Every structure is written in C-alpha cells, then in structure tokens.
C-alpha cells in the first residue's frame, strides 16, 4: 500500500497532517475531559484521587524553585526536608514542566490540564515523525497510526500519572534514532532522544532503554551483514547519552540506594491475579477493569491497527526472519505479563504499588509499528487474509465474552463487545471496497477509515475516563483551591524575617502534600521518592509510615513529638486542644496557633545519644535530651458507658467490633477521668492496617469532632488538656468495615507540668538555624565538646563546615544529621548538593563533548572514504 504521490507535492500536505497528528489527541482528550467536567477553570481537576492529586503539589514546588523560593536541589517543604533533585527526576523533569512558571500555585490544576493535553499531542506528533520516515504509506494512514498511538489504552488509563507520558513521547524518536543510525550512520537523533528520555523520567527511561536495546538486536538479526557496522556506533551513542544523563540519573540512583529502597523478593514463577483471557479482553474497545491491584494490562491499540498487526505475521511479502525477530520481542513482552520474574524485571525489580504492568505500552508501540509494516504490504491478492483475520478476531472476542470467567471478567459488557464487532465489520467492508470494488476511491475510503478510527479511539478514551472516575474519582478543584489563599496567608505569617527555621502542621489540610505548594516544613508526605530511613525512624516515634514508607502522616501523635520536631505552629479550623498552643492569628475558617514549647532545629547533647539503647521511643528521647528523667506519662482505662450497633468480643489484648446491623455506623461512648494539668489521648491502635483500609474514626470531645482514616494516622487521638481534674465524655463513631480489630483502648495521660519542665530544660540547649535554599547556618559557643543533634533528615548529599573547614556529618539512627563539635565559638554551615551530582555534571559535559568529537571524526572519516572511492 505504497504512496505513489511525488514528494514535491506532499510537503504542505505532510505539514498539515503533522499538525493534525498533534491536534487530534489534544481534541479527543480535551473533549473527553470536558464530558467529565474538566477544563480550564472547571470545578474538577485532571488529577485522579487524592494520591495522584499530590503530583500537582510537586509541580507547584518546582514552580517555587523556578521563582527562586526554594533550591532546585533541596526542599525544606517535604517531610522535614528532602532531596528535591531526585524527586524531580521521577515527578517533574518533563518536557512541558517549565510552563508552570506562568501559573500561580493556586492555579496549578489548570497548568496540569494544559501540560497533560500537550503531552498527548506530543505523543501523536512524535509517532507521526517516526511513521512518516519509516513506512511507505499515504500520509493519511500515518495520521491514523499516530492518533492510535497517542491514545492507546495504557496512556489514557494511566494519564493521571502524567510524568510517565514523557517516556511515551520520546519512545518513537528513540526507535527512529536507531533506524537512522543503522541505515544512515546518523546517531544524532538517537543521542538527543536518549538524553532527553533519561533526564525526563528515569523510571520510564529504564523500561524504554531495555526495550530499545532489545529492539536494536531484533532489527540487527533481520540483516546482520548489513547492520554489523552499526554495533560500535550504537554502543558509543548509547553510552555517551547515558553518561550525559548521569547529571540526573546518578544522584537519583544513589538517593534510592542510600535511603533504603528495597528490591522485591521473587517468590513465585507466575504472576498472581492474571487470567487466560486478559490479553484478548483488554484489546477490545472501551474495556476498563481497574488501575488498582488485580488488574489486567492495558493493551488496546485500536481495532484497525490490531488487524494489520496480525496481518504482518501472515503476509507472504514480509520475510520470515523479520517475523521471527519482532515476533520474539512481542512474545517476550507478553510473557512478562504472566511470568513474575520478568514482570518485576521491567519494573526495576521493584513491585509496583497498584497501576500494574507499567511496561505494557511497549507492546502497544511495537504492535503499531508492525501494523505499519503490515499496511505497507497489503495488496489485492492478500485481502482474503484480512477477511480471515477479522473472522478469527470476531471468534476469539465472542469466545472471550461467552466462555470467560464471569466473576473475574465482570467488567466486560455486551456494549463493549458490540462496539468491537461493529468496528471489526466496518473496517473489513472498507478494506474490501478499497481493493475489490472502488480502488479509484482510495482517498475517500482512506479518509473514511481515519474518521472511523478517530471515532473509535475517542469512544475508548471516554470509556477509560469513566473507568478512572469510578476507580479513583476526579476530585473537586475546591479541595485544592478553596482555602489556598487563607492557608498561604497564615503560613506566610510563620516565617521570620531572619529566616529562623520552624515547622508547621495543618490539622485541616487540603492535601497530604500541601506543604510543597504552600511552602512550610511539616511531617506529612506522600511520595515515591522519599527518605525511608527518616520515615522509618519517625514511624518508631509514633508517626504512621509503614511498609515501603510511601506515606508519612502527622496526625495523631503527642505533644512530645511536636516539641522534638520543632512544630512551632498548627493551622486548624477548630481548637487543637493542645497544651502550650496559643492562637496568634485568624483568617476566615482557619486559625493559627503558636506552640511555646517547640524546640529549635538542633539540640546540644553528648555522644551517648548514638548508643542504640539510649532512645527507644519518644519519651526516652525527650528524657535523654533533657537529662532530667521525669515520670510524665501514665495510662488509664476509659469507662464504656454506651454502645450502638456494636457487638464486642475480646481476644487477649485485642478487641473486635462488629456490626449488629450491617452498613450502619458503630458508636461507642466513654467517660474518661483526667487529672489536673494533663493532656489526654485515646489510644486506638490497629496492628493490621490492611484490615482498616476503609475505616474512619470520628472522635468527639468537648463538642469538637475530628474524623480520621485509621489506616493513615497514628495511634493517639487527642482528648484535650485540662488544668483541673475533669471527667470528660468521649464519643467514637466507626464507619467503614463491618469488622474492626484494635488493641483494647486505653488513655495516655501526659503530665503537662513535668513535660513543660523537660522541654524548657532542652530549650536552653537549643540552637536555631537560618535556612535558605540548600544552605543552613548558625553559630555556637561551647565550653566543652558536644554533639549537635538536628532534626534534618540525614542524607549523604549534606556537607558541613565549621569555621570554613570541612566537618564530618554523622547520622543519628540513620535518620537525622548530627555534628560532633569541639569546644569554643564556631560558625557552622550545612550545604546540600545531591551525592553524585558533581560527577554527573562532569559526565554531562564530557560526554556531550565526546559525542561532538565522535560525530566530527566519523563524518571526516566518511568523507575521506567517499573521496577515495570517487578517485578510484
């Protein structure tokens, strides 16, 4: 099906179609978003669910860096402090991220919307460039393939993870670069594409890097004699591009290694929860199961390309060697769905947390490439094979619908089957008419085919959007913006003119990562790039951060940790009921409370703090730092006075609460006797948080009600502080699971007099720091050698100086920075530069220069050979 039009005639046409290849995905996604109520200034956002919504806060933090409000290397706004260079390598180093510069942080949902649409358009444009230079096809069919690629099932279903889309933009250019290197000895495109790919998102770059390496050898095997001279250029180009990308990749790898990122242990051969019909069902139109656990891979590429993908392997015009080479690569990718070690390999040997089979877009890309080669070879004499393929597909789809496990494939509907069958039949009719009835109407039939494909992928896109909405929900913009200005104003009031460091916690936050956006240092964070050692130690101190520490939560700890971590301010809509906190400002629904018992960023202590047995919990840490062992914590039992819809059973130290009437909330009422000068906490500890995934506990005391998701928060639910002996009523309402298992509730009583004395003793040893960007500085005067313990998360990127000379940075529990100081008056400075950045920067410059020299000398050598041949 080769194009017969002269090249001179097609420039304007190709330019127009290239523009359309960008515009069509943007329009389809934009219309689909509009139908979901998402557009500029709408009430909804493109970020699906609260977890994915956090990405917009990372973009806002990047915007802060662009405007000079934080360093590009380090942010103090991510869970006490975080390597922002490594975080950016996964989340925000994308092609269009610079556009956030033109948006206020409160308008970040609009920036995300525009960037998402542009990425889909760029995917269409990059595949059009690849296909136009690879296939001998009419440009209109190249447009068909590019539109199909931009809106494959994977890209739309996982579109909330918009940082992954960058890899899909560069993938066609990487493969085109391989073609140009192998066919024309031109490595420039491959070098540039690899470099931008690796720098944009290291995670997707790994998958694409492995795939492109396998693709190179697959293509090499089709004609080893012709391509043997490309081996050295390929490896030189790849290694130099990889070396140049080390400015981002090396610091990120070191950060992941140093901060406790663990590989997943391989325990079984076959991937769990996959089914025999997964590959068939997920190739049909509009089929969305889930992006959570237990999903099948998203393999939809469009029915028309699917037909010609299969035709590629049946066409007599395509050599068997090529079929075997590319077919083996396809089978390897599909086998990776079912074979667990291969599945983990594609994910960097780290099991994905939901959003499974993240490599499946590679199948979709390769299938579309082979569909293009199949389209090239379609002739009148082989139309019967297309008929057989359509009949075969129809039979397989019908078998999948009628004979698959209805329980497992309950998401497959008759409507999806009907649309799939309808498109199969329609495409077959067009192909038959084109080759057997009206070959002279080629332009009209091609155009009709493209329109049908656009309609089909639009239909599929809308189905994916609805699936995302049901699976995750597209949250309200109001949750992001309603209180933004209020919170920002109050946060600005917490920042001293001399940059003296303090931390803030919002009891009624917009999102868990709002600190990145609004600009305060807190505790709570959700991120795949995190300081695990710090979070693990924080978990041992009572903050919830379990498993792989993707999340750490501030909620429901004690005054002890507020003081130790320097939580100087609380934002809240209601009285936080905390001893030592005083309201200092108010704006609309929020009040700002200042904690007079917060501690500065560092405390002077001795070397005994390093001993493992010295500090096992938060009370022991407070005791050790104060050097005044006081008994300020005790426990009592709450008196249960009433229950509603609760059946209670006890098993040792645990208690089970189950519904009497299913679906209704469970209510327990207590009275608690609180002594004078006491802060009280109700302890509700769930050992198995997986069992509490949907449970919310609503605690009401003194007329103030707060609701918490029990899986996410810590153990202690604040009951307030009391100057006089008081008997308080406490009401706890459980919603969610019909059965709960928690440690038998008790009440922690904190003696505020003894607590205050301990904190005041530590405050005398406190050292304030002035913090700006990636630097922190202070002055100390010591009568003897001491240890300065900070609550800055330990990272090997930190360097310390004392009076301008290097000072070794020690780690406390692998979690916090500690400095061993000699006696005397000293000026201290901490400077952060990601470990490996200097080496990476040297490699970046040197590898680019080496590549330029390589290009120069290979071109010079090539010209010399050409001249010699001409002379001969």
N, C-alpha and C positions, 0 to 999 in steps of 0.2 A: 504494500500500500504506500509506495513511494510518492513523494510530491514531485510533479513534473513542471512546476512553475519556475521560470527563470529567477535567479537570485536578485537581479536588479529590480524586479517588480515587487519584491516582498519586504523591502526594508520598512516602509511605512506600516504595512500590514503586521509584520512581526513586532514592531514597536507598539502598535495599538493592542495587540494580543498580549504582549508582555505587561502592559499597563492593566489589562483586564485580569491577568493572572494574579495580580496583586489586589485588584479591586473586588473581584468576585468573593474570595474568602472573607474579606472585610465586610462586605454587604451581607453575606449569609450569616456570619457571626453577629453582626450588628442587628439584623432583623430578628434573629433568634433571641438575642439578649433583650431586645425591645419587647418581644412577646412575653418574656419573663419579667418585664417591668424594670429592666436595667438599661440606663442610658445616662448621658451627661446630666447631672443634677437630679437624677431619679431618687426614689426612696429606697432603692436596693443597691447592692454592690456586687461586683464580679467575683469577690472572694467568697467561696462557699464554706460555710460553717465557721465557728469561732476559731478553730485551729488554723485553717487556711487564711482566715482574716488577718492573722498575725503578720503575714507577708507584707501587708500594706504598712505596718509599723516599721519593718526593716527598711522599706523604701523611704519612709519618712526620715529614718535615722541617716540614711545615705544622703538625703536632701540636706540634713543638718551638716553633714561633712562637706557637701558642695558649697554651702554657705559659710563655712568656717566655724560652725558652732560646736564641732567635735572633730577629732582626728579621723583620718581615713584608716588609721592603723588600730585604734583602740577606742572603745566606747565605755564610759562610766555608767551608761544607762542600761546595761544588760546584766541583770542578776549580779549586783555588786561591782561588776567590771568584766569586760570580755574582749578577746581578740577580734576586732571588727574586720580585719583584713581577711581572716579565714572565713568568717561568717559571710562576707561579701562574695567570696569565691564560690559559694553554693547558692546564695539567695539573690544577689543584686548586681552581679557584674554583667548584666545583659546588654544586648545591642542598643536598646532604646531607653535604658535607665536614666541617662542624662536628662531626659525630658522632665523628670520630677523637679528639676531646678526651677521650672516655670510655674510650679504649683505650690500654694501654701499647704502645709501639712494637714490642715483640716479638710483640704480638697483632694487628699491622696486617693480616695476611691475613683475619682474622675481620671487621675493620672494612670491608675492601674487599668481602667477601662480602655483608655486610648492605647496604652502600651500593649495590652493583650490583643486588640484588633490589629495593630501594626505588626505584631509578631506573626499572626495568622496570614496577613498579607505578604510578609517577607518569606514565609514558607512557600506560598504559591509562586512568588517571583523567583526564588532560588531554584525550585524544581523546574520551572519553565526554562530558565537558563540552561540547566543541566540537560533537560529533554530536547531542547531546540538544537543543542550541539552534539547530541548523542544519537538521536533517532532520525531516520529519513522519513519523516511524516509530515503531512499537512499541518500548518501551524495551529489550525483549529483543534486538531486532535492532541497536539502538545498542550493546548489550553485545557482540554478535558483532563489529561493526566495530572497537570499541575494543580487544578482545582480539587481533584480527588485526593492528592497527597496532602494538601493543606488541611483538609477536613476529614482525614481518616478517623476512625472511631477512637483511637488512642488519644490523639491530640485534643479532641473535643471533650472526651470523658475526663481527662486529666488536666483540662485547661485551668482549673483553679491553681494548679502548681505551675504557674506561668514561667518560672525560671527554667523549667525543663524544655520549654518551646524553643529556646535559643539553640540547643543542640540540633533540633529538627530543622532549624533554618540553615545551619551550616552543613548538615549531612549531605545534601545533593551537591554542594560545592566541593566538599572533600572528595566525593566519588568522581566528580568531573575533573578535579585536580589529578586524581590517579590516572584517569583516562589520558589527560593531556601529557602527563609525564611519560606514560607507557607508549603512547602513539607518536608524540611530537618532541619528546625530551624537553618539555617545558614544565619546570617544577614550581614556578612562582605561585600559581593559584593554590596548589596543594599546601605549600608552606604557609601562605597567608590564612587559608581556611583552617588548617590545623591550629595555628597560633590563636586565632580568634575563638575557635571552639574551645581550646583548653583553658583560655583565660576567662571565658564567659561562665562556664559551669563545669567544674571538674568532674562531677558525678556522671552527667550525661557524656562528657568527653571520654570517660573511661570506656563506656559501652560502645560509643561510636569508634573510638580508637581501635578496640579489639575487632569490631565488625569490619572496619576499613582494611585492617591488616589481613583478615581472612578473605575479604573481597579481592584484595590485590592478588593473593595467591590463587584464588579461584580463576580470576581472569588470566593470570600468568599461565595457568595449566591449559588454557584453551589454545595457546600457541607459544610454547616455551622457547622455541627457536627465535621467534620474532622478538619476544619480550625479555630475553635473558640480559640484554644490555641495560634494562631498566632497574635491575636489582640494586646496584650501587646508588644510582640517583634517588631511588625510593627511600632507601635506608638513610642516606645522608640528609635528604629533605626532612624526613620524619624525625630523626634525632635532633636536627638543628631546630626545628619547630618546637619539639618537646623541650629542648634545652632553653629556648627563649621563653617558653611559658612557665619555666620554673620560678619566675618572679612571683607568680601566684600559687602554682602547684606545690612547690617545695615548702613554703611556710604553712600551707594548709595541711599537707601530709604530716608534717612534724607536729602541728597542733593536734590533729586527730590521734596521733600515736602517743604524744606526751600526756594527753588529757584522758587517757583510759578508755578510748574507743575499742571495744572488743569485737572480734570476729565471731560469726555464728558457727557453732559446732555442728558438723554434719552427722546426723543420727540415723538417717534413712535414705534409701535409694530413690524412692518415688516421692514426688511432690504431693503433699496431702491436699484433699478437697478438690482435686481436678477430676473431670469426668470424660468419658469417651466421646461425647458429642460437643465438647467445648469449642473446638476449632470450627465445627460446622455452624453451630448456633450463633456464635459471635461474628460470623461472616455475613449474617443476614441484615436486612435493613431495620434500623431503629431498635436493636436489641441492647438493652442496658440491664445488667444484673445488679452489680454494686461495685463500688471502688474500695470497699472495706475488705475484711477478711472473708475468704471463701469464694472470691470472685474468679471468673474465667478471664483469660487475656482478651483485650480489645483488639480484634484483628480485622475489623471492617475496612475495606478499601474501596467499596463501590461494586455493584454487580457487573457493570460493563468491563472495568479492568479485571475483575475476577475471571470473567470468561476468557479473556485473552492471556491472562496469566497461565491458565490451564492449557490454552491453545499452544503456548510456547513449547510445552513438552510433547505435543502431538504433531506439530508441524514438521513435515519432511524437509523443509528448507533450512532448518536450524541443525547444525552439526551435533551429533550425539555427545561429542566431547564437551561442548558448551552446556548442553542439558545436564550432563553429569556434574560438571563443575559447580554451576549455580544451583542445581537441584540439591547437591550435597550441603551447600550452605543453608538453603531453605530448611532442609530436614534437620540440620544441626540446631537451628533457632527453634523450630517447633518441638524438637526433642527436649530442648531446655525447659519447656513448659512442664514436662512430665517427669524429668529426671532432676531430683533435688540438688545434687552437687553442681550440675550445670546451671540450674536456676540461681543458686547462690553465687556462682562464679560471675554471672552477668551483673549481679548487684554488688560486686566488690567483696564477696564472701561475707556480706552483712545482710541479714534477713530484713526485708522491707517492713515497715510498720504501716500496714494497710497499703492501698494503691499498689497492688501486686503486679508481677510480670512487667516491670518497667522497661524491659528491653523489647517488648513485643512490637514497638514501632519499627524496629529493624526489619522484621518480617514484612510489614506493610510496605516499607520503602522498596525492598528488594522485589516484592511481588509486583509493584507498579513498574519497576524497571523492566522486569521480564515481560510484563504486559505490553510495554512499549516495543520491545523487540518482537513480540508476537504480532502486534498490529502491523509492523513493517512487512511481515512475510505473508499476510493474508491475501490470498488470490481466489479467483472464482472456483478453481478446482478443489479448494480446501474448505469451501463453505459448509459442506456436509459434516465436516469435523466440528464446526461451530454448532450445528444442529445437535450433534451427539453430545457435545459438552453441555449445552443447555438442558437437554433431556436428562443427562446424568446429574447435573446440579439440582434440577427440579426433583428428581427421585430422592436424592440424598436429603434435601431440605424437608421433603414430605416424610421421609423415614424418621428424621430427627424430631419432627413435630409429633408424629403419632406414636413413636416407639421409645422415645427418651423417657427417663425417669421424671414423672410429672412433679414430684416433690422437689427434686434438685433443679429442674428447669422450669419452675413455675413462672419465671419471668418471660418465657417465650409465649407470645399470644398469637391468636389466629389472625389478627390485624397485621402483625409483622410478617407472618407467612404470606398473607395475601399480597402485600406490597412487594415482597421479594419475588413472588411468582409473576406478578404483573410486570415488573421491570424486566425480568428474565425474558418473558414472552415478547415484550415491546422491542427490546434490543435485538432479539432474534429476527423479528419482522423487518426491522430497519436494515440489518446486515444482508438478509436475503434480497430485499428490494434493491439494495445498492449494487449487488453483484449479479443478480439474475434478471432483474426487471428494468431498473432505471439507472444504469451506470452513468448516464449522461447527467443525472440529477445529483451528482456527488456532493456539490456544495450545499444544496438544500438538505440532503439527508445527513450530512456531517453536522450541519447547524442544528437540525432537529435532535440529533443524538446528544450534542453538547447541552442543549436546553434540558433534555430529559435527565442527563447526569446531574446538572446543577439542581434541578428539582429534587432528585433523589438524595443527593448529599445534604441539601437543605432540610429535607424531611428527617434524615438521620440525625443531623445536627440538633434539630429541635427535640427529637426523642432523647438524645444524650443530655440536653439541658434539663429536660423534665426529670430524667433519672438523677442528675446531680441535685436538683431541688428536693426530690424525695429522699435521697440518700443523706445529703449534708445540709440542705437548705441554703439559699442565698440570703444572707442576713440583711436586716434593715440598715440603711445608711445611718439612721438615727442612733443606733447603738455605737456608731463610730464618731458621729459629729455633734450629737445633741448637747453634750456637756463639755465639748472640747475647749471652747473659749474660757469657760468657767474654771476648769481644771488647770489650763495653761496659765491663767492669771494668778491663781493661788500658788502654783508651782514656782512661778517667777518670783513670788514674794519670799520663797525659802532660800533663794540664792544670795549669799552675802556679797557685798561689794568687793571684798578682798579674796574672793574665790575660795574661802574656807569651806572645806568639804562637809557635806551632811547628806543623809539619806531620807527618803520619803516612802511612805506606803499609802496606797489609796484603798480604803476598805470598800469602796463602791466604784471600782474601776470600770472603764469602758471595755477594755480587752486585757488579756493577761500580759501583753507586750506593750501596753500604752506608754511605759517609761521610755522606750526607744523613741517614741513620737514626741511626747510632751517634754521630755528632757529632764528626767530625775533618776537618781540611782536608787534602785529598790532591791527586792528579792525575787519577785515572781518573774518567770520567763518560760516561754515555750520556744525551743529551737533545736534543730538537728545538729547545729554547731554550738557546742556548749563546753564549759569547763567541768568535766564529770567529777574530777577529784574534789573540787569545791562543792559541787552539788551533793555528792555522796556524804561528805562531812556535815554539810548543812542538814541533810536528812537525819543523821545521827543526833543532831542537836534539836530535832523536833519539827523541822520543816518537811513537808511531803515532797519527796523526789525519789521515786522508786525505779526499779528496772534499769533501763539504759539512761535514766535521768534526762529524758527529753523535756520534762516539765519540772519546775520547782515552784512551790506555792508559798506565799507569805502567810496566808490565812491560818488562824487558829494555832498560834503559839503563845508564848508567855511574855510578860514584861522583861524577863531576864534576857531573852534574845533581842528584844527591841533595844535594850541598853547596850548589849555586847556588840551588836552590828551597827550601832550609831543611827538607829531610826529616830531621827530628830523630829519628824513631822508625820502626822496622819491626816489624810483627807477623808472626810466621811459626810454622809448625808444626815446621819444620826450620831448622837453622843457615843464615842467609842467606849465609854465607861472604863477608862484606864487610869490607874493611879499615876500621878506625875504629869498628866497631859492637861493643857490649858488652851482654850480656844483663843486664837490670836487674830483670826480674820474670817470673813464670811463673804460668799458671793453666790447669789441665787440659792440653789438647793444644797450647796456644799459649804462645809466649814473646814477651816484649817486649825489643827491642834498641834501645839508645840510640846515636846517631851523634855522636861527639865533634867531628866535622868539619862539622857542619851550620852554615849561615850564617843570620843573622837575617833579618827580613823586608825590610830595606833595607841598602844599601851606599853609602858615600860615594865619589864618583868625580868626574870632570871633564866638561866639555861635549863633549869629543871622543867620548864614548860615543854621541852622537847620529849621528855620521857613518856612512853606510851601509857603508863598507868596514871599519869598526872591528871588527865582531864578526860573522863569517860562520858560525861554528859554536861549539860548547860550549867547545872548548879555547881558542879565541881570546877568548871572553868571559871565561873564567877568567884568562887572561893579562892582559887589559886591566884587569880589576878589581884584580888583584894588583900590576900594574906590575912584575912580575918574570917575564920571558919565560924559561920553562924548557922543556926538551925532556923531557916526562914521558910521551909516548905513542909507541909503536913497534908494528910489526907483524911477525908471523912466520907460517910456514905449519904447519898441523897435519900430522903424518905419518899417512897412512892405513895401517892395519895389517890390517884385515879387513873384509869385507862379507858380507851375507847377503841374498839375494833382490833384488839391485840390479844393474841394468845402467846403466853410466855413460857419458855422452857429453859432450864439451866443445864449446863454440861461442864462441870468443873468451874473454871474461871470465866467461862463464856456463857452468854445468854442468847437465846433465839427469840426473835419477834416475828410472828407470822400473822397474816390477815385472818380475821374471823369472817368478814365479808370481802371477797376478792375485789380488788380495784379501788377500795376506799382507803383513805389515809389512816395511818396508825398514830394514835395520840397517847402520850404518857405525861402525867403531871406529877411533879415532885415538890417537896419543900426542902430547903437547904438551910441549915443553921450556920451562919457565917460569923466568926468572932470579930471583935473590933480591930480596926487597922489591918484589913485583909482584902486582898484581891482573890476572887474565887473563879475557878474554871471547872466546868463539867467535862469529864473525860469520856469521850465516845470514840473508842479505838477499834477500827476494823482491820483485823490481821490480814484477811484475804480481800484486797481492794477490788479484785476482779468480780467478786460477788456483789460489790456495791456500785457497779458501773452506772446504774440509773437512779441511785438513791439520793434523795435530798433530805437534809435535816433542817427543820425550821425551829430555831430556839428563841423563845420569848421570855424575857425577864425585865421587870421594871417598865413594862409597856413597850419595850424596844424589841423588835423582831428582826432577826437576820437569818437568811437561808443560805445553806452551803451544800455543795455537791461533795458527798462524803469521800468519794474516791480521790478527789483532787486536793483536799485540805488536810491539815494536820490533826492532832488529837484533841486539843483543848479548846473548848467553846466558852468564850468569855461570859461570866455572870456578873461582872462589875466589881467595884471596890467599895468598901464600907468602913466609915470611921467609927461607927457604933455597932455593938452586937445586933444582928439582924437575922430574922427568918424570912427568906425570900421564896416566893412561888416561882417555879420554873416549868414551862410547858415545852415539850418537844414533839414535833409533828414529823413523821417519816412518810415520804412519798416515793414511789418507785417500786422496787422489787417487793414481791409478796412475802419473801423470807429474808430476814436480816440475821447476821451473826456478828456480834461485837463482844469485846471484853466487858465484863459486868461493870456498869457505870459507877464511877466514884467522883469525888470532887477534890481537886487540888486547891489547897489554901496557901496563899503566899503572904507571909508576914511583911507588910509594906514598910514598917519601921526598920526592921533588920535589913530588908532589901535595900532601902534607901541608904543606910549607913555603909553597906558594902559598896554600892555604886559610887557614893561620894568618896570613899577611900580610893577607888580606881580612878575617878576623875582627876585626882591630884597627880596621877601618874600618866595622864593622857597627853598625847602630842597631836596638835592639829596640823593639817597639811593644806597647802594651797595647790589646787589641782586645776590644770588647764591642758586640754588636748591629750597628748600622750605622756605628759610630764606631771610629776608631783614633787613638791619641795617643802622643806621645813627646817627648823633649827632646834637643836637640843643642847642642853648643858648638863653633864653628868658628873657626879662626884666619884663614881666608880663604874666599871664596865657593866653593861646591862644588855638585855635583849629587847629590841623594839618589835613587838608583835602587832601586825596590822591585820585588818580585815579586807585587804586587797587580795583577790584570788591569785594564787601562785601560778606563774606562767614563765617558761624559760625565756620568753622574749623580754623580760624585765632586766634592766641593768641598773645598778646602784652606784652612786659616787658619794664619798664622804670628803668634804673639803676639796672637791675636784678630783679626788683619786678614786680608782675603782674599789668597790666593796662587794664582797660576795653576797648574793641573795640566797638566803636559806628558805626552806619550806617548813611550815608547821602543819603536820598531819597531811602533807601533800596538798593542802587546801589553801593556806594563806601565806603571804610573804612575811618573813621575819628577818631582822637585821641584827647582827652581833656588833655592838658599838663599844669602843673604848671610852674611858673617862675623858672629860674635857668638853669644851664648847665646839660644836660641829654644825656644819651646813650639810644637809642631806638632800639628795635628789634621786628620784626614780624616773627612768626614761624607758618607754616601751618601744621596741621595734621587733616585729614578729621574727622568731627564730628562723633562720634560713633566708630571710629577705635579702640580706646583703649579698649572699652567694647567688641567690636567684636573680638579683638585679645585674650582677656581673655576667651571669649566663645570658640574661636577656640581651644585653648589649653585644657581648662577644659572639653569640650565636647568630644574631642578625647580621653582624659584620662578616662573619664567616660565610653565611649564606650568600651575601652580596659578592664576596670574593669567589665563591664557588660558581655562581652564575657567570661572573665575568670570565673566569678561566675556562669554563666549559664552553661558553659561547666563542671565546677566542680559539679554542681547540677545534670547535666545529667549523668555524670559518676557515681555519688553516686546512682542514681536510677537504672542504669544498673547493678551495683554490687549487689544491694539489690535484684533485680529480679533474678540475677544468683544464689544468695544464696538460694532464695526461691525455 
